């Protein structure tokens, strides 16, 4: 059974022009335990609105959202200041964990573990307003992880992070997914989407692709003859999104005959392995 099920979900707004803005328009989506879904698309495609629907922040104009009984959903939004409740790190964890954890000792243990996990080394009485934007985002991620949610929705979680912190968060997500947490990752950095096991692409409020990353970036290279593949555009190309460097390099090597036409490397280490064959 899915943890969250959206059926023909719609979120429509009245625009100043008097017309209706269809932020989410008829999207159906099932989120299952232990899967990592990357939601991609151009700016204004409906990614963040869909994230808010999954978290439960935004009401639907139509369609349905069903959640498993007792489901714990936590989200991390693009703007870190928008979800800070406490003045200090200690208060932030206390406000977040109190509804779920009665024991003060357990709250303390979860706080220390989560801060260590994301690489933040601050005392509990540190004032949050003095942190940088990236540090606030790491704190929000730590607070979300400390609650041990069934579903973790991350909206551009690495936008303010340096490369080292970005890799740390990616590793954390790999770990929690293995433990059974479902992760919905909204991103415009398609390199991050190659880590997921499912990509959902949005365009003008609608889902235009829902499947494995390899088919999103390469098309149906396994089932389709190379001559036909060369004439077709991939879902990524149809959306005019910039594919990851690894994918672009692999496509170039295929054109020059240095890489098998059925190869679909997504990560640098996979490309090296394919090129060495």
Buried (B, 14 or more C-beta within 10 A) or exposed (E): EBBBBBBEBBBBEEEEEEEEBBBBBBBEBBBBBBBBBBBBBBEBBBBBBBBBBBBBBBEBBEBEBEBBEEBBBBBBBBBBEEBBEBEBBBBBBBEBBEEBBEEEEEBBEBBEEBBEBBBBEBEBEBEBEEBEEBBBBBBBBBBBBBBBBBBBBBBBBBBBBEEEBBEBBBEBBEEBBEEEBBBBBBBBBBBBBBBBEBBBBBBEBBBBBBEEBBBBBBBEBEEBEEEEBEEEEBBBBBBEBEBBEBBEBBBEBBEEEEBBBBBBBBBBEBBEEBBEE
